[in-house]
Amino acid sequence: MLSPAQLEILNTSKQTALSANPDRLEEIAQRTKADSLSDDELLAFLQICNTLYRSGEPLIPDKAYDSVFLAELEKRHPEHPYLHSVEAEKAFSGKTVALPQRMLSTEKAYSKESIQKWLTHIEKAATELGIAPETLIFRATPKLDGFAAYDDGKILYTRGDGRKGTDITRVFERGMIVGGSGKRGLGAGEIVVNQSYFNTHLADTFENARNFQASVIKEKELEPHALEAIQNHAAVFFPFCELPDWQGSSAELTTNFEAIVAKIHTLVDYDVDGVIFEVTDERIKQYLGATRHHHRWQIAYKSNAETAQVKVLQVTPQTSRSGRVNPVAELEPTRLSGALISRATAHHYGMVKEQGIGAGTLIELTRSGMVIPKIERVITPQTPQIPEHCSSCGSNLVWDGDYLYCLNTSQCPAQIENTIEHFFRTLANNDGFGGKTIEKLHANGVNSVYAIYMLTLDQLIYMGFRSQDGKNQIAKNLLDQLERSRIEAIEDWRFLGAFGIWRMGLGNCERLLQHHRLLDIFNLTVEDIILIEGFAEKTSAAVVESLAMIKDEFMKIYRLGFNLIQTPLISGQQELTSPIAGLTIVFTGTMVHGKRDDMIKEAKRLGAKVGSSVTGKTDLLVTGTDVGVTKLNAAKENGIRVISEEEYKALLG
């Protein structure tokens, strides 16, 4: 059954007879052969599958697309233009411009045998060139499942159709950084989002990372979650040449193939849907060249996406700190891609209701490599399991769009425990206050962050925080960590973010405190907040309401005396006397006297704005060692002052 998101994409894309017939689309998608399809229908199906995949809503697994439908087109018409064209990425508004270098697709393989054939082909080319095959070095890197782009140092382009793309340099102006060394101008790469960040902050809103990645590129004003991900450096542009890798000979690759593939999947904290293999010898690259579709010296190995038909035992509701109730499908234990799977997210209760997910529902579950298992489709729907009451506190649930909410924010155990855990996790300057500890505290009547700070050693010992030998070290450690959380310096915007204000991630917290002091924000009106860039009317109203709700608890905790670093005010609201106050600074290269992140933090504290790329608005470029020429050339072209790290330190006195 096509999802509402897939139907919406089809409705807004170029209409064809097939895209207007969802029942026929579903029937074709379930096939294991494509020989009965007409040429027109086969091509239309391939194009629809590509559109849905690029939009983050794939209709069929990659292997089915390649080995069933694409293979059928190649068998019938080996020279068909579709086979030799680069699958177009989702289009964005704006004039298309020629890419500095063609961005081709990558040939795919789904078995070790296919990789071995490719290696034989490479070694044959080496022999023809008089190069000893045993001297060849091969490189393996993660195949990022992101949004392809190209950075020439001045412009960041979408891949488009491989020849022309759209200028999306705006993402750097919004604060997006470059992964790896942080240097611009390193060519092809992908815009990706940190997997851990996505699971913690975005999974409730987006079904997968690909859905989210496109949202950070759009031309119009970004939603708060997208801007926060960029400002928290969770969404980055990662050049392929900077990716961590494995390198070795053909013999080593063949002998240790499975271990190498497994290792590559763990090298980055981004979505990875395969491994890219390439030969490193430039002579062979030039000799083999490329087809109109892919480079012959490179290949992508994608682990077979294992699929299984699994029966749902029940759907379990889980209440988050925001009160949103998320459905988790409990499954008959099934082994997929080497892991025993017994649970899968159903995303939201709108999906549960519409697709009939309940006890006895037969679903198709897919998992490839390290990817989180996904409900691909519902095969046999049953009566959906829709809760009427919160499983944690028993309160009535209410619908808001596709989502169910528990509104008992002050007494719901799940919301209380998740809220406390969020506070300590966001402060990030303490240890010991994970889910198990907080659950135990709450079971003993501790139901707020303030109450935790009021605990004594005797109370913790009475609650059972002691080691098996009867010593009280666990309780003492918890008190030490509470003391540490107050003494260690943290930014005031991080402290504010720890309270979990709706629509106020760390990026919005910092932006708010760039315009108003921490204790003044509780007196702000909707009109005051709307004046700040990035705050729309709906968000501003929600912030004012949320601040009023947390004010009492906030003030009690604030008065405990935390070591807060004040965010410098901008727009003339504070008389800043530091030599860099009001300047826009870019740091580049490897710093010798300190970490770049610490220097950025210090510069902000002293009233400077810090950018990631050199533009006409940059005032100062601070250089360390191993500096690339891109930023230096941009600084020269714009007449920007360039100083060394030592000169910068001297400037600050």
Sequence and secondary structure as in RCSB ss.txt:
>XXXX:A:sequence
MLSPAQLEILNTSKQTALSANPDRLEEIAQRTKADSLSDDELLAFLQICNTLYRSGEPLIPDKAYDSVFLAELEK
RHPEHPYLHSVEAEKAFSGKTVALPQRMLSTEKAYSKESIQKWLTHIEKAATELGIAPETLIFRATPKLDGFAAY
DDGKILYTRGDGRKGTDITRVFERGMIVGGSGKRGLGAGEIVVNQSYFNTHLADTFENARNFQASVIKEKELEPH
ALEAIQNHAAVFFPFCELPDWQGSSAELTTNFEAIVAKIHTLVDYDVDGVIFEVTDERIKQYLGATRHHHRWQIA
YKSNAETAQVKVLQVTPQTSRSGRVNPVAELEPTRLSGALISRATAHHYGMVKEQGIGAGTLIELTRSGMVIPKI
ERVITPQTPQIPEHCSSCGSNLVWDGDYLYCLNTSQCPAQIENTIEHFFRTLANNDGFGGKTIEKLHANGVNSVY
AIYMLTLDQLIYMGFRSQDGKNQIAKNLLDQLERSRIEAIEDWRFLGAFGIWRMGLGNCERLLQHHRLLDIFNLT
VEDIILIEGFAEKTSAAVVESLAMIKDEFMKIYRLGFNLIQTPLISGQQELTSPIAGLTIVFTGTMVHGKRDDMI
KEAKRLGAKVGSSVTGKTDLLVTGTDVGVTKLNAAKENGIRVISEEEYKALLG
>XXXX:A:secstr
   HHHHHHHHHS   TTTT HHHHHHHHT S  TTS HHHHHHHHHHHHHHHHTT  SS HHHIIIIIIHHHHH
H TT GGGGS       SS EEE SS   B  EE SHHHHHHHHHHHHHHHHHTT  GGG  EEEEEEE SEEEE
E SS EEE TTSSEEEB THHHHTT EESTT  S  EEEEEEE HHHIIIIITTT SSHHHHHHHTT SS   HH
HHHHHHTT EEEEEGGGS  EEE HHHHHHTHHHHHHHHTTSSSS EEEEEEEE  HHHHHHH B SSBBTTEEE
E    EEEEEEEEEEEEEE TTSEEEEEEEEEEEEETTEEEEEEE   HHHHHHHT STT EEEEEE TTS  EE
EEEEE       SB TTT  BEEEETTEEEE  TTT HHHHHHHHHHHHHHH S  S SHHHHHHHHHTT  SHH
HHHT  HHHHHHTT S TTS  HHHHHHHHHHHHHHHS EEHHHHHHTT  TT  HHHHHHHHTTS GGGGGG  
HHHHHTSTT  HHHHHHHHHHHHHHHHHHHHHHTTT  EE     TTSS   STTTT EEEEESB SSS HHHHH
HHHHHTT EEESS  TT  EEEE BS  HHHHHHHHHHT EEEEHHHHHHHH 
